[in-house]
Amino acid sequence: MRRLAPMLLAALAVMAAACEKKTQPAPSGEGGPQAAPQGQGAAPVDANSILLGQVGSLTGGQATFGISTRNGIELALKEANAAGGVKGKKLAIRVYDNQSKPEEAAQAATRLITQDKVALILGDVASSNSLAMAEKAQAAGVPMITPSSTNPTVTAKGDYIFRVCFIDPFQGFVMAKFARENLKLNNVAVLQDNKSAYSIGLAEVFTRKFTEMGGKVTAVESYSQGDTDYRAQLTAIRKSQPEGIYVPGYYSEVGIIARQAREVGLKVPLMGGDGWDSEKLFELGASAIEGSYFSNHYSPDNPDPRVQKFIADYKAAYGAVPDALAALGYDSARVAVAALERAKDLSGPAVRDAIAQTKDFPGVAGTVTLDAQRNAVKSAVVLKVEDGKTQYVTTINP
């Protein structure tokens, strides 16, 4: 694998207040994580700035996740700088694209720690990527906040690793409860990605909880991220005669799975987790995904004035309604800013301790209180795909 040219190895940083709008992912290339440009004419970071780092999937199979998260983080930092920054200093962000690959995520985290000397790291979304990053951050004593990685093992990497989202044991419980109590389903099949920590974790919890609630899992089939033909697995599932199918994968596969499920004669609703949350789901799944359900972190239908202001500001900056990944990116950056302000200094231990003190923080994706395992304790919503968009159905509390 070739190394990047020297000029590409230096990621551009910019004060978030000066960032321009970005709607396209950073260019991908060979040779390790790519620096995502942060606007034109980016100023170098100096002694009057606090540098943060972000690693995200700006290209590859989960690109919409990384782009939405980046936008949410950028908006939060822009607001913080407009309000005076932190400790009299402006905030800057250095962003690397991990190309949706765990090995690239690990390289990017190492670069942020050893070369860029960031105060803390934000990211990633996919749990497999965050697990790779968490090992590097924990070993170096650099605090890391993942906006939306839900696999429990991410924060178990150590006391420098935090998250502002709920975890899979809760999310799996949410959909098992919804399937049994709201949809009144007795027999459900599971189709999981056997190379995704996120998917395997959700499938395990859903299966256990659904069974404990008196339901029956009629079949468990597997695929691998990047597959394009799921007809054999879906045909096997059809033979088990389920009333619904739990597919805890990412939108990039779920949309195609939905189409092929209808092709093989499966008319039952599909159910999933927050990995479905992307406008691309509706493009890929089209009418086949209609009538399906997934758990998520927030709904843009929430009338809370704080949420509606965030949505209005995001639309003004990026021309789209923010998804849950954008909301969680925004919340993660705001939690980080509040912790940096509280910390006695900008050392790793001081920032870590300040993050751990987060309690009743008013996020747009729910109120954030971090427990002893550094996980957010918060509710989840269930959304229905209807008329090419999501509709709020219900809220399920811990």
C-alpha positions in Angstrom: 0.0 0.0 0.0 1.4 3.4 -1.0 2.1 6.1 1.5 0.3 9.5 1.1 2.2 12.4 -0.3 3.7 14.5 2.5 1.3 17.4 1.8 -1.7 15.0 2.3 -0.2 13.7 5.6 -0.8 17.0 7.3 -4.5 17.3 8.0 -5.9 20.8 7.6 -7.4 22.3 10.8 -9.7 25.2 11.1 -11.5 27.1 13.7 -15.1 25.8 13.7 -16.4 29.4 13.6 -14.8 29.9 10.2 -15.9 26.6 8.7 -17.7 26.7 5.4 -20.6 24.4 4.7 -19.7 20.9 3.4 -22.0 18.4 1.8 -19.5 16.1 0.0 -17.2 13.5 1.6 -13.5 14.0 1.6 -11.7 12.3 -1.3 -10.6 8.7 -0.6 -7.2 7.2 -1.5 -4.7 4.5 -0.6 -2.2 4.6 2.2 -4.1 5.2 5.4 -6.7 7.6 6.8 -7.3 10.7 4.8 -7.3 14.2 6.1 -10.7 15.7 5.6 -10.4 19.4 4.4 -12.0 21.8 6.9 -12.9 24.6 4.6 -10.7 26.8 2.4 -7.8 28.8 3.7 -7.6 26.9 6.9 -5.6 28.6 9.6 -2.9 26.6 11.5 -3.6 25.7 15.1 -1.7 28.0 17.5 -1.3 28.5 21.3 -4.7 30.3 21.4 -6.6 27.3 20.2 -7.6 23.9 21.6 -7.4 21.2 19.0 -9.9 18.3 19.0 -9.8 15.3 16.7 -12.5 13.4 14.8 -12.4 10.1 13.0 -15.3 9.2 10.8 -16.5 7.2 7.8 -16.6 10.0 5.3 -16.2 7.5 2.4 -17.0 3.8 2.1 -20.0 1.8 3.1 -21.1 4.0 6.0 -20.3 7.4 4.5 -23.5 9.1 5.4 -22.9 8.2 9.0 -19.5 10.0 9.0 -20.8 13.0 7.1 -23.8 13.6 9.3 -21.7 13.2 12.4 -19.0 15.6 11.1 -21.7 18.2 10.3 -23.2 17.9 13.8 -19.8 18.3 15.5 -18.9 21.2 13.3 -22.1 23.0 14.1 -21.6 22.6 17.8 -18.0 23.9 17.7 -19.1 26.8 15.6 -21.7 27.7 18.3 -19.1 27.3 21.1 -16.6 29.6 19.4 -19.3 32.2 18.8 -20.0 32.1 22.5 -16.3 32.7 23.3 -14.7 29.3 23.1 -13.3 27.5 26.1 -11.0 29.0 28.7 -10.4 32.0 26.5 -9.3 29.9 23.5 -11.0 29.0 20.3 -11.8 25.4 19.4 -10.3 23.8 16.2 -11.1 20.3 14.8 -8.9 18.0 12.8 -10.8 15.3 10.9 -9.7 12.1 9.4 -11.6 9.7 7.1 -11.3 6.1 8.0 -12.9 4.9 4.8 -15.3 2.8 6.9 -12.4 0.4 7.8 -11.3 -0.5 11.4 -7.7 -0.6 10.5 -7.8 2.9 9.1 -9.7 4.1 12.2 -6.9 2.8 14.4 -4.3 4.6 12.2 -6.2 7.8 12.3 -6.5 7.7 16.1 -2.8 7.1 16.4 -2.1 10.1 14.2 -4.3 12.4 16.2 -2.6 11.3 19.4 1.0 11.2 18.4 1.3 13.8 15.7 -1.6 16.2 16.2 -1.6 16.1 20.0 -5.3 16.6 20.3 -7.0 17.2 23.7 -9.7 14.6 23.0 -11.1 12.5 20.2 -14.7 12.3 18.8 -15.8 9.3 16.9 -16.6 6.9 15.4 -20.1 5.7 14.6 -19.6 2.0 13.6 -18.7 0.0 16.7 -16.0 -2.0 15.0 -14.2 1.2 14.1 -14.6 2.7 17.6 -13.2 -0.4 19.2 -10.1 -0.1 17.1 -9.8 3.6 18.1 -10.5 3.0 21.7 -7.5 0.8 22.2 -5.2 3.6 21.0 -6.9 6.3 23.0 -7.0 4.3 26.2 -3.4 3.3 26.0 -2.3 6.9 25.4 -4.6 8.4 28.1 -6.5 10.6 25.6 -10.2 10.9 26.3 -12.5 9.7 23.5 -16.3 10.2 23.1 -18.1 8.1 20.6 -21.3 9.8 19.5 -23.2 6.6 18.5 -21.3 3.3 18.8 -23.7 1.1 20.7 -21.7 -2.1 21.3 -21.1 -2.4 25.0 -17.4 -3.4 24.6 -16.5 0.0 23.2 -16.5 1.8 26.6 -15.3 -1.4 28.3 -11.9 -0.7 26.7 -11.1 1.6 29.6 -11.8 4.7 31.7 -10.9 7.2 29.0 -13.7 6.0 26.7 -17.2 7.5 26.8 -20.4 7.6 24.7 -23.4 9.8 24.5 -25.8 7.1 23.1 -27.6 4.1 24.6 -26.0 0.7 24.3 -27.1 -2.5 22.4 -28.5 -4.4 25.4 -31.1 -1.6 25.7 -31.6 -1.2 22.0 -32.1 -4.9 21.5 -34.6 -4.9 24.4 -36.5 -2.0 22.9 -37.2 -3.8 19.6 -38.0 -7.1 21.3 -40.5 -5.3 23.5 -42.0 -3.4 20.6 -42.3 -6.6 18.5 -44.1 -8.5 21.3 -46.2 -5.7 22.9 -46.9 -3.3 20.0 -46.8 -5.5 16.9 -48.1 -8.6 18.8 -45.6 -10.9 17.0 -45.0 -14.4 18.2 -42.5 -15.8 15.7 -39.6 -13.7 14.3 -36.5 -14.6 12.3 -33.1 -12.9 12.6 -30.7 -11.9 9.8 -27.4 -10.6 11.1 -24.1 -9.4 9.8 -21.5 -11.9 11.1 -18.6 -9.5 10.6 -20.1 -6.6 12.6 -19.8 -6.3 16.3 -22.8 -4.0 16.2 -25.0 -6.4 14.4 -24.0 -9.5 16.3 -24.5 -7.8 19.7 -27.9 -6.5 18.8 -29.0 -9.9 17.4 -27.9 -11.7 20.5 -29.8 -9.3 22.8 -32.9 -9.2 20.7 -33.0 -13.0 20.5 -32.6 -13.4 24.2 -35.2 -10.8 25.2 -37.8 -11.8 22.6 -37.6 -15.3 23.8 -37.8 -14.3 27.5 -41.0 -12.4 26.6 -42.6 -15.6 25.3 -41.7 -15.2 21.6 -40.0 -17.7 19.3 -37.0 -17.1 17.0 -37.8 -19.3 14.0 -34.5 -18.9 12.2 -31.1 -17.2 12.4 -29.2 -16.5 9.2 -26.0 -14.5 8.5 -24.4 -12.4 5.8 -21.2 -10.3 5.6 -20.9 -6.5 5.1 -20.6 -5.8 1.4 -22.6 -8.8 0.2 -25.2 -8.1 -2.5 -27.2 -11.3 -2.8 -29.2 -12.4 0.3 -31.7 -14.6 -1.5 -30.5 -17.9 -0.1 -30.7 -16.7 3.5 -34.1 -15.0 2.9 -35.4 -18.2 1.3 -34.4 -20.2 4.3 -36.1 -17.6 6.5 -39.3 -17.8 4.5 -39.5 -21.5 5.1 -39.6 -20.9 8.9 -42.8 -18.8 8.4 -41.9 -15.8 10.6 -44.3 -12.9 11.3 -41.4 -10.4 11.2 -37.6 -10.3 10.5 -35.1 -8.6 12.7 -32.2 -7.2 10.6 -29.8 -5.3 12.8 -27.5 -4.1 10.0 -26.5 -0.9 8.3 -28.7 0.9 5.7 -26.3 0.0 2.9 -27.2 -3.6 3.2 -30.7 -3.3 4.7 -32.2 -1.5 1.7 -31.1 -4.3 -0.7 -32.2 -7.0 1.8 -35.7 -5.4 1.9 -36.0 -5.6 -1.9 -34.8 -9.2 -2.1 -37.1 -10.2 0.8 -40.1 -9.1 -1.2 -38.7 -10.8 -4.3 -38.6 -14.2 -2.5 -42.2 -13.7 -1.2 -41.6 -12.4 2.3 -44.3 -9.8 3.0 -43.7 -9.4 6.7 -42.3 -6.3 8.3 -38.6 -5.9 8.8 -37.2 -4.5 12.1 -33.8 -3.0 12.9 -31.7 -0.6 14.9 -30.2 2.8 14.5 -27.9 1.6 11.8 -30.8 2.0 9.4 -30.8 5.8 9.9 -29.9 7.3 6.6 -31.7 8.9 3.6 -30.0 6.3 1.5 -32.2 3.6 3.1 -35.2 5.0 1.3 -33.3 5.1 -2.0 -32.0 1.6 -1.7 -35.1 0.0 -0.2 -37.8 2.1 -2.1 -41.3 0.6 -1.5 -39.9 -2.6 -0.2 -38.8 -1.0 3.1 -42.3 0.6 3.7 -44.0 -0.6 6.8 -40.8 -1.5 8.6 -39.6 -0.3 12.0 -36.3 0.6 13.7 -35.1 1.9 17.0 -33.3 5.2 17.1 -31.9 8.0 19.3 -34.2 10.9 18.3 -37.0 12.0 16.1 -37.1 15.3 14.2 -40.8 15.3 15.0 -39.9 16.1 18.6 -41.5 19.5 19.4 -39.0 20.5 22.1 -37.8 24.0 21.2 -34.2 23.0 21.7 -34.5 20.2 19.2 -36.4 22.4 16.7 -33.7 25.1 16.9 -31.0 22.5 16.2 -33.0 21.3 13.2 -33.4 24.8 11.9 -29.8 25.7 12.3 -28.6 22.5 10.8 -30.9 22.9 7.8 -29.6 26.5 7.3 -26.0 25.2 7.3 -26.3 21.9 5.4 -29.6 22.1 3.5 -31.1 18.9 5.1 -33.0 17.7 8.1 -30.5 16.2 10.5 -30.6 12.5 11.2 -29.8 10.9 14.5 -26.1 10.6 13.7 -26.0 14.4 13.2 -27.9 14.9 16.5 -25.5 12.6 18.4 -22.4 14.3 16.8 -23.8 17.6 17.9 -24.4 16.3 21.4 -21.0 14.6 21.7 -19.2 17.9 20.8 -21.3 19.9 23.3 -20.6 17.4 26.1 -16.9 17.6 25.2 -17.0 21.4 25.2 -18.8 21.5 28.6 -16.2 19.0 30.0 -13.3 21.1 28.7 -14.7 24.2 30.4 -15.1 22.3 33.7 -11.7 20.6 33.6 -9.1 22.1 35.9 -6.7 21.9 33.0 -6.4 20.3 29.5 -4.5 17.2 30.6 -5.9 13.8 29.8 -6.8 12.9 33.4 -8.4 16.3 34.1 -10.5 16.1 30.9 -11.5 12.5 31.5 -12.7 13.3 35.0 -14.7 16.2 33.8 -16.4 14.1 31.1 -17.3 11.5 33.7 -19.1 14.1 35.7 -21.7 14.7 32.9 -25.2 14.6 34.4 -28.6 15.7 33.1 -26.9 17.3 30.1 -29.6 18.7 27.8 -28.9 17.1 24.5 -31.0 17.3 21.3 -31.0 13.4 21.2 -32.1 13.2 24.8 -30.8 14.1 28.2 -27.4 12.7 28.8 -26.2 11.2 32.2 -23.2 9.0 32.1 -23.2 6.0 34.4 -20.2 4.3 36.1 -19.4 2.4 32.9 -19.3 5.7 31.0 -22.5 4.9 29.0 -25.4 7.3 28.5 -28.6 6.3 30.3 -31.5 7.5 28.0 -34.7 6.5 26.2 -35.1 5.3 22.7 -37.7 6.0 20.0 -39.2 3.6 17.5 -39.8 4.9 14.0 -41.8 3.5 11.1 -40.9 3.9 7.5 -43.9 5.3 5.8 -44.3 7.3 2.5 -40.5 7.4 2.0 -39.7 8.9 5.4 -39.8 8.0 9.1 -42.8 8.5 11.3 -42.5 8.6 15.1 -44.3 5.7 16.7 -43.4 5.5 20.4 -40.7 6.1 23.1 -39.4 3.3 25.3 -37.6 4.2 28.5 -34.8 2.3 30.3 
